[in-house]
Amino acid sequence: MKVVLIGFRGTGKTAAGHLLARLLGVPFYDTDALIEEKAGAHVHEIFGAVGEEGFRKLEREVIATLPSGPGVFATGGGAVLSPENVEHLRRGRTVVLLQADAATIEKRIRDTARPPLTTMGLRAEIQHLLSVRRDAYLSAADMCVDTSARSANEVAIHIKRLLEEGTVPVERMEKAARAIAQSGIPEQEGRELLEKIGAIRDNPVLRFYGVAGYPSLHSRSPQLYAQLFSYFGINAHYIRFHDPSLSRILNLAADLDVRGLSVTIPFKQEVLDAVDHPDEHCSAIGAANTVLFCGGRSYAYNTDWMGIRDALFKEKGKTAVVLGAGGAAAAAAYALLSLGMEVTVLNRTVEKAEALAARFGCSSGVPRDFDRIRPAVVVNATPVGMEPDRGSPLTREHLFPGMTVFDLVYTPPETPLLRMARSAGCRVIQGREMFIRQAQAQFRHFTGIDAPLHMIREMMG
Ligand code: NAP
C-alpha cells in the first residue's frame, strides 16, 4: 500500500499517518522530518537560514527521491502547491487530503514551534492560506477526509477502510455502470467500464472522471485523459456520460464517486446551479466546463476562457471582435478583456450581443459593423464553417495581412474562414488550440499536475 497524506498543518497528517502506517504494516515517512535530516536542522531553523524559498527547494529534492516502495507518506502543508511535487507524489500512490475547519486547526497548532508564513494573526493566517491553497489541495487528492471531529485513531481507521473497501458500495457502482454502459456510448467503452467495476474489489482506490454532455459522442476527452492518466501513473478511469438530463448524470457520477467532470454542451450553464462552489471566473462568464467533487462538496471552474486567453497572449491590448454571442463567445470576450483588449461582440441577433456586452462592459453590434471596426484580432464563436457547413462568417474583403484570426470551430481543423485568412496573410489559430489549452488547465484542476502543451498536442494526434 502506498499512501500520501496531504493537507494544511494541524489536519492530522503526522499523528494519523503514524497510526495508519502501523495499521497497514508499512513504514511511515514524514517529508518534513526527511528535510530536517537532509539539512541537519529543524524546519524553523531552515526557514530562518534560507527562507521559505530555500525550504521549498529542499522539499522538492526530498519529494523527488522518496522511497518508491510501500509506505504512508505525510507531506508538509505547502508541498502540493508545486505541480512538480504533485507529479512525484501521485505516481503509483493514492493521495488522501485531510481537511479541518480553521478553528480546529488553530486549536491544534497554537502551541507548536512552526514559523508563521505571513505577518497576520494565527487565525487570519489559517483562513487566508486555506483559501489560497484550496484548489491545489482539492486537485492533488484522490479522496478527501474531514478530520475536524475525529481523533487521529479514528482518522487512521477511516482511511484504512476507504483504501480497502473504496468510497462507495460496490453494488451501487455496478448498478450505475450498467446504466452508463446502456446509455448509447460506444460499446467498447461500456464494456471497459463494466470490466473495471467487475475488478473493483482488487483495486478499490480506482478513481473515475468523465465527460458530461448530450451529445457527448464527439468528445475526444476520453481518449486524451486515458493517455494522460497512464503517462502520469494515476490510478483513474475516464468515462463518457451521454444523457439529456444533467441531474441524471450527476446522480450516476455520485454513485461512482466521480472525482471530476468535463462539462460540455448543453450543460455548461445549467451546471452552475448544481454546484456548491463556482469560482469567480465561471460565475462571471455564466458557464463552467470543469467540476471537481471532494468530501461531498462540488467545485466548478471554467477553463475554456483560459484556452482562448493563452492562445492570444501575444495580442495583448489590441482591438478585437468576437463573432457570436453564445457560450463560447462569452468565454472569448472574457478572455480578450483579461488581456486588456478593446472588445466588440457582433451577432446576428443584436439583443444577444448587447446583453453579453453589457455584462462585461464592452461594445456590441451586428456583423456589418465589422468593416467600421477593422479589428486586429477576430475570434469566430459561431458554428459557421463547422462540418458539414462550408460557409464562412467573414468574406475575403474583411481580412487583411497582420490580422489574427482564431476560429473556435475545430471540425474541420482548417475551416473555410482560416483557409481564406491564411491566403490573405493573416496569422491563423485553429480551434483545436483552444481545446488543447483548456484541457491542460482542466487536467491541472483534475490532478494538480502540469502536462506540457506539446504532450497534449501529440496525444490528440
Ligand atoms: P451557442 O451558445 O449555440 O452560440 C452560437 C452563436 O453563434 C449564437 O450567438 C448564434 O447567433 C451564432 N450563430 C449560430 N448560427 C449562426 C449562423 N448561421 N450565422 C451567424 N451566427 C450564427 O454555441 P457555442 O457553445 O457558443 O459554440 C459556438 C462555436 O464554438 C461552435 O462551433 C463550437 O464548436 C465552438 N467551440 C469550440 C470549442 C473549442 O474547444 N475549440 C469550445 C467550445 C465551443 P444567435 O444568437 O443569433 O442565435
Boltz pocket constraint, residues with backbone or C-beta under 6 A from the ligand:
constraints:
  - pocket:
      binder: B
      contacts: [[A, 265], [A, 304], [A, 323], [A, 324], [A, 325], [A, 326], [A, 327], [A, 328], [A, 329], [A, 347], [A, 348], [A, 349], [A, 352], [A, 380], [A, 381], [A, 382], [A, 383], [A, 384], [A, 386], [A, 407], [A, 408], [A, 409], [A, 410], [A, 431], [A, 432], [A, 434], [A, 435]]
      max_distance: 6.0
